[in-house]
Amino acid sequence: MTSTWAVTRPVPWSGAETLPELPRADTRWDDLERLRSSHPMVDAVIDAVNGRRIRIGDHWLSDFASCNYLGFDLHPEIMASVEPAVRRWGTHPSWSRLLGNPRPYVEIEERLTELLGAPDSLVLPTITLIHTSVIPVLVGQGAVLVDAQAHKTIYEGAAIAKGAGATLHRVRANDPEHLEDILRSLPPNVSKVFCIDGVNSMTGNAPDLPVYARICREYDALLYVDDAHGFGIIGESPTERMPYGRRGNSIVRFYDESYDNVVLVAGFSKSYSSLAAFLALPTSLKNYLKVAAPPYLYSGPSPTASLATILAGFDVNDAEGDIIRWSLCQKTHRVLSQIKKLGLRTLNTSGYPVIELPLGHADDIDAVGKFLFDRGIYVTLAPYPLVPRAQVGFRVQVTAANDDSQIEQLNDVLAELSERFEMQRAEQPG
Ligand SMILES: Cc1ncc(COP(=O)(O)O)c(C=O)c1O
């Protein structure tokens, strides 16, 4: 029987045309694989970029799928920072950081620590690398507790910790009492780490961090938060007028929480449009991770261009970040208002720029995606198993670089879409 998993790419080392069929582990990935191989909006090759417009073949689309929330990828000052840095440092600092630690890293960590108001910070290449290397070190032979809606890469880290002898516990989403029940049932003398997303990559909402932090402190557990989507967007001193807060210094400052028993993880690859990630943590833990977690010693570093754009990004954030966030907040508000007016359901209750719209029928995903593509709107499709079947739909990400005409275009297309397709409805249409 021919499996859809048969790999037909050439195998240069053997001269054979195909690899033997791979065993088919399960059928969960079939929907995604079908979309990948057939849909214009999945695994697409982007041929050109013009502002927040992208070209696929000869088709120009408004891009609502990038994570460049602040538009730093297109900011002239940030773009101009690359060439002088490359002239000074070469294209790539190819030491692992333990062997040679270029000065820009030190500057980034100093500025980041100040921005976050954290005890210290440690920059490593990606969040995925951080989760898979640091979670097992933090947990040891103890217990790793993972929020049910946590990002897949957290689960990867937790699975590695489990393989190394830890116990793995799934905590129901938005249910701090369930966390407390599990923590209470664990022996007092084992290490406990609870992992959760900050601003969630699918719902666009943030957890009630103060409640989770209080419970973790009470049971001497570490709260490990991945705020990939919140860093750069939310920050200290939120008000009714500016609900995102100021400075974009992430979820701990947003809630005016302390870093006691909290490790914050986030990255520069979304709001700061640069390849690097970081932990905010005590200096003693930073020094321990430098030797005990693999990436500081064994992984290649981030490229010079990214180190330069992070530093330039800090300058732009200081000078105009709050104005950019204000504009982002307004644009997001316009989209959410239209969704409310149309009576559509979205998981987003926060007003942050990650907006998932679930379909009435999961099987419509191909047709809905093609409809959006044909109307010039590029989004992230969310098929099963990336989301539960009841949440199959698509995700819109608004960025500060989407212009007003694109927001209008998106709103018009959403109106047309809601007439053509059955979408999930809000309980109380606006
Ligand atoms: C919540 C969350 N964590 C981690 C990652 C992975 O980040 P990185 O690309 O830095 O590995 C993503 C990427 O989309 C994410 O959304």
The ligand as an ORCA input file, in Angstrom:
! r2SCAN-3c Opt
* xyz 0 1
  C       5.189     30.799     21.859
  C       6.354     30.409     20.997
  N       7.428     29.831     21.562
  C       8.490     29.462     20.824
  C       8.529     29.655     19.465
  C       9.742     29.225     18.695
  O      10.633     30.308     18.674
  P      12.044     30.200     17.967
  O      11.803     30.442     16.525
  O      12.857     31.298     18.597
  O      12.589     28.854     18.250
  C       7.447     30.265     18.825
  C       7.496     30.486     17.374
  O       6.597     30.810     16.697
  C       6.326     30.642     19.611
  O       5.253     31.199     19.047
*
